[in-house]
Amino acid sequence: MIHRDQLVAACDHQLRSSQFKDFTVNGLQVEGSDTVTRVMSGVTACQALLEEAVAWRADMVLVHHGYFWKNEPVAITGMKQKRIKTLLDNEMSLLAYHLPLDAHAAFGNNAELAKRLGWKVEGCIDGELGEGLLWSGRLAEPLSVAELGGQLAAVLHREPLVVESPLVGSVERIAWCTGGAQDMITAAYDAGAQVFVSGEISERTTHLAREMGIHYIAAGHHATERFGVQALGEWLASEYDVEHRFVDIDNPA
């Protein structure tokens, strides 16, 4: 058992959350019980995850996608009211980290994806602090884009969408950013990447990839962002007197 504010402060410090300009509130979003024994983590604070947390009697829910996004309606009604009521009725805190959890060098989403795929990290294309979202490196060995897609499918348990450029053959130099970062493809190309991996794809992404000369792989927004929050929860359990459990609420996006 540990005080809620101690866990929040530890995460804020570890992720340097105050130094990111984000689209949402990073850190404690809903205040629950003063003490924490059980932390349940998941990608998104959807109702299904909250129900799992209630059944497990969690004191804190830790997620990558929380609430209170920029430009969303401020009224707490409908779906939002039900979610927040579930948290308050069960005295569960909601702790959420968006960009800070993407960028973290040790257990962020980008770092964890590279670790699982065996990619050699060489740096961040877009800076270190407050950014650090577009990573670059090399594959363990040159592969065709189809072979790389197969590796991603095996690790993520989801078939990626592969856009092959006729201007590029096998690949070794790679850039990646988890989630909805398809528009970083130009920066990846300018940095010399032969393939760019992200979570989603837009209609324009296909044409950019084919015509610029860079392969593109959309490996799934949810699928590419499952690992960071797990690593953060495991770190909390190893450093503090709390029990951690990750629950994956399936999402095909």
C-alpha positions in Angstrom: 0.0 0.0 0.0 1.3 3.5 -0.9 -0.2 7.0 -1.0 -1.8 7.9 -4.3 0.1 11.2 -4.6 3.5 9.4 -4.2 2.8 7.2 -7.2 1.6 10.1 -9.3 4.6 12.2 -8.4 6.9 9.2 -9.3 5.3 8.9 -12.7 5.3 12.6 -13.4 9.0 12.8 -12.6 9.9 9.7 -14.5 8.0 10.7 -17.7 8.9 14.5 -17.4 5.2 15.1 -18.1 5.3 18.8 -17.4 7.7 19.4 -20.2 5.4 18.2 -23.0 2.9 20.4 -24.9 0.1 17.9 -25.4 -3.5 17.6 -26.5 -4.7 16.5 -23.1 -4.0 16.5 -19.3 -1.0 14.3 -18.4 -1.0 12.9 -14.9 -3.8 12.5 -12.4 -7.1 13.1 -14.2 -9.6 11.7 -11.7 -8.8 11.5 -7.9 -9.8 8.4 -6.1 -8.7 6.7 -2.8 -5.8 8.2 -0.9 -4.0 4.8 -0.8 -3.2 2.4 -3.7 -2.7 -1.3 -3.5 -3.7 -2.4 -7.0 -3.0 -0.6 -10.3 -4.7 -1.8 -13.4 -3.3 -0.6 -16.7 -4.7 -0.5 -20.2 -4.3 1.4 -23.5 -7.5 3.4 -23.2 -9.8 4.3 -20.2 -12.9 2.9 -21.9 -15.8 1.6 -20.0 -14.8 -2.1 -20.5 -11.4 -1.4 -18.9 -13.1 0.4 -16.0 -15.4 -2.6 -15.4 -12.4 -4.9 -15.3 -10.8 -2.6 -12.8 -13.9 -2.6 -10.6 -14.1 -6.4 -10.7 -10.4 -6.7 -9.7 -10.9 -4.0 -7.0 -8.2 -1.7 -8.4 -7.5 1.5 -6.6 -5.9 3.2 -9.7 -6.4 2.9 -13.5 -3.3 3.7 -15.5 -3.7 4.4 -19.2 -2.2 5.9 -22.3 -5.4 7.4 -23.6 -7.4 9.1 -20.8 -10.0 11.9 -20.9 -10.2 15.7 -21.3 -8.8 16.1 -24.9 -8.3 19.5 -26.5 -11.5 20.8 -28.2 -13.8 18.0 -26.9 -17.1 19.1 -25.2 -16.5 20.0 -21.6 -19.9 18.8 -20.3 -19.8 15.6 -18.3 -22.7 13.9 -19.9 -23.6 10.6 -21.6 -20.6 8.2 -22.0 -18.2 10.6 -20.2 -20.5 10.8 -17.2 -20.8 7.0 -17.0 -17.1 6.5 -17.1 -16.3 9.2 -14.5 -19.1 8.0 -12.3 -17.7 4.5 -12.4 -14.3 5.8 -11.2 -15.8 8.0 -8.4 -18.3 5.4 -7.2 -15.5 3.0 -6.7 -12.9 5.5 -5.5 -10.5 4.6 -8.3 -8.0 7.2 -9.5 -7.3 7.7 -13.2 -3.7 8.3 -14.2 -3.0 9.0 -17.9 0.1 9.8 -20.0 -0.1 10.5 -23.7 3.0 12.0 -25.5 5.3 11.5 -22.4 4.6 7.8 -22.6 5.3 7.7 -26.4 8.6 9.4 -26.0 10.1 7.9 -22.9 13.5 6.4 -23.6 13.3 3.3 -21.4 9.7 2.2 -21.4 7.8 4.4 -23.8 5.8 3.0 -26.6 8.5 3.7 -29.2 11.2 2.2 -27.0 9.1 -0.9 -26.2 8.2 -1.5 -29.9 11.8 -1.4 -30.9 12.8 -3.7 -28.1 10.3 -6.3 -29.1 11.2 -6.2 -32.8 15.0 -6.1 -32.2 15.5 -2.8 -33.9 18.7 -0.9 -33.2 17.9 2.6 -31.9 20.1 5.3 -33.3 18.2 8.4 -32.1 15.2 10.7 -32.4 14.6 12.7 -35.5 12.5 15.4 -33.9 14.5 16.1 -30.7 14.9 14.7 -27.2 12.6 16.7 -24.8 9.1 17.7 -25.4 9.2 15.9 -28.7 11.3 12.7 -29.2 8.3 11.1 -30.9 9.9 10.1 -34.2 12.6 7.4 -33.7 15.1 6.1 -36.1 17.4 3.1 -36.4 18.3 0.0 -38.2 16.9 -3.5 -38.5 19.0 -6.4 -37.3 19.4 -7.4 -40.9 18.1 -6.2 -44.3 14.6 -7.4 -45.1 12.0 -7.0 -47.7 9.1 -4.8 -46.6 6.9 -8.0 -46.7 9.2 -9.8 -44.3 9.2 -6.8 -42.0 5.4 -6.8 -42.1 5.4 -10.5 -41.2 7.6 -9.8 -38.2 5.2 -7.0 -37.0 2.3 -9.4 -37.4 3.9 -12.0 -35.3 4.8 -9.7 -32.5 1.7 -7.6 -32.5 -0.8 -10.4 -33.3 -2.4 -8.2 -35.9 -1.9 -8.1 -39.7 -0.4 -4.7 -40.7 -1.3 -2.7 -43.8 1.8 -2.6 -46.0 2.3 0.1 -48.7 5.2 -0.8 -50.9 7.0 1.9 -52.8 8.3 0.8 -56.3 11.3 3.1 -55.7 12.7 1.1 -52.8 13.9 -2.5 -52.5 14.9 -4.2 -49.3 15.2 -2.1 -46.2 17.6 -1.6 -43.3 17.1 2.0 -42.2 13.8 2.4 -40.4 11.9 5.2 -38.7 8.8 4.7 -36.4 6.3 6.5 -34.2 3.5 4.5 -32.6 -0.2 5.6 -32.8 -1.6 8.1 -35.3 1.6 9.5 -36.7 1.2 8.8 -40.4 1.9 12.4 -41.3 5.5 12.1 -40.0 6.3 10.1 -43.1 7.9 13.1 -44.8 10.2 13.7 -41.9 11.1 10.0 -41.9 11.9 10.1 -45.6 13.9 13.3 -45.2 16.0 11.6 -42.5 16.9 8.8 -44.8 14.6 6.1 -43.7 13.7 3.4 -46.2 10.6 2.4 -44.3 8.3 4.1 -41.8 6.2 2.3 -39.3 3.3 3.8 -37.4 -0.2 2.9 -36.3 -2.7 4.4 -38.7 -2.9 5.4 -42.4 -4.7 8.2 -44.2 -5.7 8.3 -47.9 -2.8 10.6 -48.7 -0.2 8.4 -47.0 -0.3 5.8 -49.8 0.6 8.4 -52.5 3.3 10.0 -50.4 5.0 6.6 -49.8 4.8 5.5 -53.4 5.9 8.7 -54.9 8.6 9.8 -52.4 10.2 6.4 -52.3 9.7 5.1 -48.8 7.7 2.0 -47.7 5.0 2.5 -45.2 3.5 0.1 -42.7 0.4 0.9 -40.6 0.7 -1.7 -37.8 -2.3 -0.5 -35.8 -2.8 2.4 -33.4 -3.9 0.2 -30.4 -1.5 -2.6 -31.3 1.6 -0.4 -31.4 0.7 1.3 -28.1 0.1 -1.7 -25.8 3.6 -2.0 -24.5 4.5 1.3 -22.9 1.7 1.4 -20.3 2.5 -2.2 -19.4 6.2 -1.3 -18.9 5.2 1.7 -16.7 2.9 -0.4 -14.6 5.6 -3.1 -14.2 8.0 -0.4 -13.1 5.6 0.9 -10.5 5.1 -2.6 -9.1 8.9 -3.2 -9.0 9.6 0.1 -7.2 6.6 0.4 -4.9 4.4 -1.7 -2.8 1.6 -2.2 -5.4 0.2 -5.0 -7.4 -0.1 -4.4 -11.2 -2.2 -6.1 -13.8 -2.5 -5.2 -17.5 -5.8 -5.8 -19.4 -5.9 -5.6 -23.2 -9.3 -4.5 -24.4 -9.3 -5.6 -28.0 -9.4 -2.9 -30.6 -8.9 -3.5 -34.3 -7.9 0.1 -35.1 
